[in-house]
Amino acid sequence: MAKYIIYCLALCIALLIGVTVAQAQEQPRHIEIRIISPSSAQPAETRESKPEQPASAPTLSTSPAQAPAQADDVSQMIRQSRTAVVTILSGNKQGSGFLISPKGLVLSNAHVVQDQSPVVVLLDGRKVAASVRKTDADKDLVLLQTNTGSDYPFLPLGNSDKVAEGQPIITIGSPVGLQGTVTQGIVSAIRKAPNGLTFIQIDAAVNQGNSGGPLLNRTGEVIGINTAKHSQPGTERLGFSISINDAKKFAGQ
């Protein structure tokens, strides 16, 4: 009888120990919660909401409406603009640029130019020596001086503050060395960078070699400089251009 009682006690102790060990092995489930204080949170962009106004009857204009640019006009504009777009050879890199004055000034991206003596290739195949007049790596802008001659065409600079989402755009450049390649699309968004630059987001292709080329509106004015694309896998047709107003401040135009 005594042995039976001892056996039962031993069994109970073993069960208790087993439960205790099992409970000790069970790990708690951790849920990480990050609290952002108002002082560290970045303010979200807000727009002032206005009460809806009742729809008014449409008014008739007595002046003729401005007709949109016709296909023939755009094609002619592209032919003219192409002559002012150049290919830049520097070190082992190749990119694009464009003339902005009859004095032979070429605007491009700083990351395109690797040395102080790049070579500019004109649309007709002529190669012209160039020198770096001004550069800003933070803004990714460079201004080159060439000797193309005073009669060589250049591109007019527009006002990027007037650019709007949905606006048609055209790019010209030298992707993978294919000089004078034209792509078109629309403005997807206007975005501000931490360094203060304004970027124009576009859905036109910005491929390797397009960097530094002009972003044009349909009247042939430069509204941006093609500079980057979003290369995350699964993402297509997501390019960015530096606004021409930022570039004009840099170039002193």
Sine and cosine of phi, psi and omega as CSV:
sin_phi,cos_phi,sin_psi,cos_psi,sin_omega,cos_omega
0.00,0.00,-0.70,0.72,0.00,-1.00
-0.88,0.47,-0.64,0.76,0.02,-1.00
-0.89,0.46,-0.61,0.79,-0.01,-1.00
-0.91,0.43,-0.68,0.73,0.00,-1.00
-0.89,0.45,-0.68,0.73,0.01,-1.00
-0.89,0.46,-0.64,0.77,0.01,-1.00
-0.89,0.46,-0.69,0.73,0.00,-1.00
-0.90,0.43,-0.67,0.74,0.01,-1.00
-0.89,0.45,-0.66,0.75,0.01,-1.00
-0.89,0.45,-0.63,0.78,0.02,-1.00
-0.90,0.43,-0.68,0.73,0.00,-1.00
-0.90,0.45,-0.67,0.74,0.01,-1.00
-0.89,0.45,-0.64,0.77,0.01,-1.00
-0.90,0.45,-0.66,0.75,0.02,-1.00
-0.90,0.44,-0.67,0.74,0.00,-1.00
-0.89,0.45,-0.66,0.75,0.03,-1.00
-0.89,0.45,-0.65,0.76,0.00,-1.00
-0.89,0.46,-0.69,0.73,0.02,-1.00
-0.90,0.44,-0.67,0.75,-0.02,-1.00
-0.89,0.45,-0.69,0.73,0.02,-1.00
-0.90,0.44,-0.68,0.74,0.00,-1.00
-0.88,0.47,-0.67,0.74,0.01,-1.00
-0.92,0.40,-0.57,0.82,0.00,-1.00
-0.94,0.35,-0.50,0.86,-0.02,-1.00
-0.98,0.19,-0.34,0.94,-0.02,-1.00
-0.95,0.30,0.87,-0.49,-0.05,-1.00
-1.00,-0.01,0.61,-0.79,0.04,-1.00
-0.95,0.32,0.45,-0.89,0.01,-1.00
-1.00,-0.01,0.87,-0.49,-0.05,-1.00
-1.00,-0.10,0.72,-0.69,0.10,-0.99
-0.85,-0.53,0.91,-0.42,-0.03,-1.00
-0.99,0.14,0.79,-0.62,0.02,-1.00
-0.85,-0.52,0.87,-0.50,0.02,-1.00
-0.98,-0.21,0.82,-0.57,-0.01,-1.00
-0.97,-0.25,0.85,-0.53,0.01,-1.00
-0.99,-0.17,0.88,-0.47,-0.01,-1.00
-0.97,0.24,0.41,-0.91,0.01,-1.00
-0.85,0.53,-0.49,0.87,-0.03,-1.00
-0.95,0.31,-0.50,0.87,-0.04,-1.00
-0.99,-0.13,-0.25,0.97,-0.02,-1.00
-0.96,0.26,0.60,-0.80,0.06,-1.00
-1.00,0.10,0.72,-0.69,-0.02,-1.00
-0.92,0.38,0.71,-0.71,0.03,-1.00
-0.98,0.20,0.48,-0.88,0.03,-1.00
-0.94,0.34,0.80,-0.61,-0.03,-1.00
-0.86,-0.52,0.47,-0.88,0.08,-1.00
-0.82,-0.57,0.71,-0.70,-0.02,-1.00
-0.93,0.37,0.81,-0.58,0.00,-1.00
-1.00,0.07,0.68,-0.73,0.01,-1.00
-0.88,-0.47,0.56,-0.83,0.01,-1.00
-0.89,0.46,0.61,-0.79,-0.02,-1.00
-0.92,0.40,0.68,-0.73,0.03,-1.00
-0.99,-0.14,0.59,-0.81,0.03,-1.00
-0.89,0.45,0.62,-0.78,-0.03,-1.00
-0.89,0.46,0.71,-0.71,0.00,-1.00
-0.97,-0.23,0.34,-0.94,-0.01,-1.00
-0.94,0.35,0.64,-0.77,-0.01,-1.00
-0.90,0.44,0.60,-0.80,0.03,-1.00
-0.98,-0.19,0.56,-0.83,-0.02,-1.00
-1.00,-0.06,0.77,-0.64,0.00,-1.00
-1.00,0.06,0.65,-0.76,0.03,-1.00
-1.00,0.01,-0.17,0.98,0.02,-1.00
-0.99,-0.15,0.51,-0.86,-0.01,-1.00
-0.92,0.40,0.59,-0.80,0.02,-1.00
-0.95,0.31,0.55,-0.83,0.02,-1.00
-0.97,0.22,0.87,-0.50,-0.04,-1.00
-0.95,0.31,0.61,-0.79,0.05,-1.00
-0.92,0.40,0.38,-0.92,-0.01,-1.00
-0.87,0.50,0.77,-0.64,0.00,-1.00
-0.98,0.17,0.34,-0.94,-0.04,-1.00
-0.86,0.51,-0.64,0.76,0.00,-1.00
-0.90,0.43,-0.63,0.78,0.01,-1.00
-0.91,0.42,-0.66,0.75,0.00,-1.00
-0.91,0.41,-0.66,0.75,0.02,-1.00
-0.89,0.46,-0.66,0.75,0.04,-1.00
-0.91,0.41,-0.65,0.76,0.03,-1.00
-0.88,0.48,-0.66,0.75,0.00,-1.00
-0.90,0.43,-0.67,0.74,0.01,-1.00
-0.88,0.48,-0.65,0.76,0.01,-1.00
-0.95,0.32,-0.66,0.75,-0.06,-1.00
-0.93,0.36,-0.55,0.84,-0.03,-1.00
-0.82,0.57,-0.59,0.80,-0.08,-1.00
-0.91,0.41,-0.36,0.93,-0.02,-1.00
-0.99,-0.12,-0.02,1.00,0.02,-1.00
-0.99,-0.11,0.72,-0.69,-0.10,-0.99
-0.83,-0.55,0.31,-0.95,0.17,-0.99
-0.98,-0.21,0.70,-0.71,-0.02,-1.00
-0.94,-0.35,0.81,-0.59,0.07,-1.00
-0.94,-0.33,0.83,-0.57,-0.03,-1.00
-0.50,-0.86,0.90,-0.44,-0.07,-1.00
0.88,0.48,-0.79,-0.61,0.06,-1.00
-0.97,-0.22,0.32,0.95,-0.01,-1.00
-0.94,-0.34,0.40,-0.92,0.04,-1.00
-0.63,-0.77,0.73,-0.68,0.00,-1.00
-0.53,-0.85,-0.29,-0.96,-0.05,-1.00
-0.84,-0.54,0.23,-0.97,0.07,-1.00
-0.26,-0.97,-0.01,-1.00,0.01,-1.00
-0.42,-0.91,0.53,-0.85,0.00,-1.00
-0.98,0.21,0.69,-0.73,-0.05,-1.00
-0.87,-0.49,0.00,1.00,0.01,-1.00
-0.37,-0.93,0.35,-0.94,0.05,-1.00
-0.94,0.34,-0.09,1.00,0.02,-1.00
-1.00,0.06,0.10,0.99,0.07,-1.00
0.99,0.11,0.37,0.93,0.03,-1.00
-0.99,0.16,0.75,-0.67,-0.01,-1.00
-0.88,-0.48,0.76,-0.66,0.02,-1.00
-0.97,-0.26,0.66,-0.75,-0.01,-1.00
-0.35,-0.94,-0.17,-0.99,0.07,-1.00
-1.00,-0.01,0.59,-0.81,0.00,-1.00
-0.90,0.43,-0.55,0.83,-0.06,-1.00
-0.95,0.31,-0.19,0.98,0.04,-1.00
-0.97,0.23,-0.54,0.84,-0.11,-0.99
-0.99,-0.14,0.88,-0.48,-0.04,-1.00
-0.98,-0.18,-0.32,0.95,-0.02,-1.00
-0.69,-0.72,-0.01,-1.00,-0.05,-1.00
-1.00,0.04,-0.04,1.00,-0.04,-1.00
-0.75,-0.67,0.90,0.43,0.03,-1.00
-0.96,0.30,0.24,-0.97,0.05,-1.00
-0.90,-0.43,0.74,-0.67,0.01,-1.00
-0.97,-0.24,0.80,-0.60,0.01,-1.00
-0.97,-0.26,0.87,-0.49,0.01,-1.00
-0.99,0.17,0.22,-0.98,-0.07,-1.00
-0.88,0.47,-0.52,0.86,0.00,-1.00
-0.99,0.14,0.07,1.00,0.06,-1.00
0.99,-0.12,-0.19,0.98,0.01,-1.00
-0.92,0.39,0.62,-0.78,0.05,-1.00
-0.96,-0.29,0.78,-0.63,-0.07,-1.00
-0.84,-0.55,0.74,-0.67,0.06,-1.00
-0.93,0.36,0.54,-0.84,0.00,-1.00
-0.69,-0.72,0.33,-0.94,0.07,-1.00
-0.73,-0.68,0.48,-0.88,0.00,-1.00
-0.98,0.17,0.88,-0.48,0.01,-1.00
-1.00,-0.03,-0.58,0.81,-0.04,-1.00
-0.34,-0.94,0.61,-0.80,0.03,-1.00
-0.55,-0.84,0.50,-0.87,0.05,-1.00
-0.60,-0.80,0.98,-0.21,-0.06,-1.00
-0.92,0.39,-0.56,0.83,-0.02,-1.00
-0.91,0.41,-0.63,0.78,0.03,-1.00
-1.00,0.01,-0.12,0.99,-0.01,-1.00
0.86,0.52,0.73,0.68,0.00,-1.00
-0.78,-0.63,0.56,-0.83,0.06,-1.00
-0.60,-0.80,0.58,-0.81,0.06,-1.00
-0.88,-0.48,0.84,-0.54,-0.03,-1.00
-0.95,-0.30,0.49,-0.87,0.10,-1.00
-0.93,-0.36,0.83,-0.56,0.03,-1.00
-0.83,-0.56,0.15,-0.99,0.05,-1.00
-0.87,-0.50,0.95,0.32,-0.04,-1.00
-1.00,0.05,-0.26,0.97,-0.07,-1.00
0.98,-0.19,0.55,-0.84,-0.11,-0.99
-0.94,0.34,-0.31,0.95,-0.04,-1.00
-1.00,-0.03,0.06,1.00,-0.04,-1.00
-0.98,0.19,0.66,-0.75,-0.08,-1.00
-0.93,0.38,0.45,-0.89,0.07,-1.00
-0.66,-0.75,0.25,-0.97,-0.07,-1.00
-0.99,-0.12,0.66,-0.75,0.09,-1.00
-0.97,0.25,0.62,-0.79,0.00,-1.00
-1.00,-0.09,0.79,-0.62,-0.02,-1.00
-1.00,0.00,-0.35,-0.94,0.00,-1.00
-0.86,-0.51,0.97,-0.26,-0.07,-1.00
-0.95,0.31,-0.21,0.98,0.07,-1.00
-0.92,0.38,-0.32,0.95,-0.01,-1.00
-1.00,-0.06,-0.01,1.00,0.00,-1.00
-0.95,0.32,0.66,-0.75,-0.04,-1.00
-0.77,-0.64,0.46,-0.89,0.06,-1.00
-0.86,0.51,0.66,-0.75,-0.01,-1.00
1.00,0.00,-0.12,0.99,-0.02,-1.00
-0.94,0.33,0.71,-0.70,0.05,-1.00
-0.91,0.41,0.61,-0.79,0.02,-1.00
-0.67,-0.74,0.32,-0.95,0.00,-1.00
-0.70,-0.72,0.67,-0.74,0.08,-1.00
-0.88,-0.47,0.56,-0.83,0.07,-1.00
-0.75,-0.66,0.72,-0.69,-0.02,-1.00
-0.17,-0.99,-0.27,-0.96,-0.05,-1.00
-0.80,-0.59,0.90,0.43,0.02,-1.00
-0.89,0.45,0.73,-0.68,-0.05,-1.00
0.70,0.72,0.59,0.81,0.07,-1.00
1.00,0.10,0.03,1.00,-0.02,-1.00
-1.00,0.07,1.00,0.01,-0.13,-0.99
-0.91,0.42,0.62,-0.78,0.06,-1.00
0.97,0.23,0.35,0.94,0.00,-1.00
-0.96,0.26,0.72,-0.69,-0.04,-1.00
-0.92,-0.38,0.74,-0.68,0.16,-0.99
-0.76,-0.65,0.37,-0.93,0.01,-1.00
-0.66,-0.75,0.31,-0.95,-0.01,-1.00
-0.06,-1.00,-0.53,-0.85,0.01,-1.00
-0.70,-0.71,0.26,-0.96,0.13,-0.99
-0.98,0.20,0.85,-0.53,-0.02,-1.00
-1.00,0.03,-0.59,0.81,-0.03,-1.00
-0.20,-0.98,0.28,-0.96,0.13,-0.99
-0.91,-0.41,0.82,-0.58,-0.10,-1.00
-0.77,-0.63,0.51,-0.86,0.01,-1.00
-0.96,-0.28,0.74,-0.67,0.01,-1.00
-1.00,-0.05,0.37,-0.93,0.01,-1.00
-0.85,0.53,-0.48,0.88,-0.01,-1.00
-0.99,0.11,0.11,0.99,0.07,-1.00
0.99,-0.10,-0.20,0.98,0.00,-1.00
-0.95,0.31,0.52,-0.85,0.11,-0.99
-0.99,-0.17,0.78,-0.63,0.01,-1.00
-0.92,-0.38,0.64,-0.77,0.08,-1.00
-0.98,-0.20,0.90,-0.44,0.03,-1.00
-1.00,0.09,0.77,-0.64,-0.05,-1.00
-0.78,-0.63,0.34,-0.94,0.03,-1.00
-0.98,-0.22,0.11,0.99,0.07,-1.00
-0.98,0.18,0.47,-0.88,-0.05,-1.00
-0.93,0.36,0.78,-0.63,0.12,-0.99
-0.88,-0.47,1.00,-0.03,-0.08,-1.00
-0.99,-0.11,0.13,-0.99,0.02,-1.00
-0.85,0.52,0.81,-0.58,-0.08,-1.00
0.97,-0.23,-0.29,0.96,0.05,-1.00
-0.98,0.18,-0.34,0.94,-0.07,-1.00
-0.83,0.56,0.74,-0.68,0.01,-1.00
1.00,-0.05,-0.17,0.99,0.01,-1.00
-0.97,0.22,0.28,-0.96,-0.06,-1.00
-0.99,0.14,0.56,-0.83,0.21,-0.98
-0.97,-0.25,0.87,-0.49,-0.13,-0.99
-0.93,-0.37,0.51,-0.86,0.25,-0.97
-1.00,0.05,-0.03,-1.00,-0.14,-0.99
-0.98,0.20,-0.05,1.00,0.10,-1.00
-0.98,-0.21,0.04,1.00,0.08,-1.00
1.00,-0.05,0.13,0.99,0.06,-1.00
-1.00,0.08,0.62,-0.79,0.06,-1.00
-0.98,0.19,0.82,-0.57,0.03,-1.00
-0.91,-0.42,-0.11,0.99,0.01,-1.00
-0.19,-0.98,0.18,-0.98,0.07,-1.00
-0.88,-0.48,0.89,-0.46,-0.03,-1.00
-0.89,0.45,0.81,-0.59,-0.15,-0.99
-0.73,-0.68,-0.44,0.90,-0.10,-1.00
-0.35,-0.94,0.30,-0.95,0.15,-0.99
-0.69,-0.73,0.43,-0.90,0.04,-1.00
-1.00,0.09,0.91,-0.42,-0.15,-0.99
-0.97,-0.26,0.33,0.94,0.03,-1.00
-0.91,0.41,0.68,-0.74,-0.01,-1.00
-0.81,0.59,0.71,-0.70,0.00,-1.00
1.00,-0.01,-0.08,1.00,0.00,-1.00
-0.95,-0.31,0.80,-0.60,0.01,-1.00
-0.75,-0.66,0.35,-0.94,0.10,-1.00
0.80,0.60,0.78,0.63,0.03,-1.00
-0.71,-0.70,1.00,-0.03,-0.04,-1.00
-0.89,-0.45,0.25,-0.97,-0.03,-1.00
-0.69,-0.73,0.63,-0.77,0.03,-1.00
-0.79,-0.61,0.66,-0.75,0.11,-0.99
-0.95,0.31,0.73,-0.69,-0.02,-1.00
-0.88,0.47,0.60,-0.80,-0.05,-1.00
-0.93,0.37,-0.43,0.90,0.04,-1.00
-0.91,0.42,-0.61,0.79,0.09,-1.00
-0.91,0.41,-0.64,0.77,0.00,-1.00
-0.93,0.37,-0.57,0.82,0.01,-1.00
-0.91,0.41,-0.62,0.78,0.06,-1.00
-0.89,0.46,-0.66,0.76,0.01,-1.00
-0.90,0.43,-0.70,0.71,-0.09,-1.00
-0.99,0.12,-0.17,0.99,-0.02,-1.00
0.95,0.30,0.53,0.85,-0.02,-1.00
-0.99,-0.17,0.00,0.00,0.00,0.00
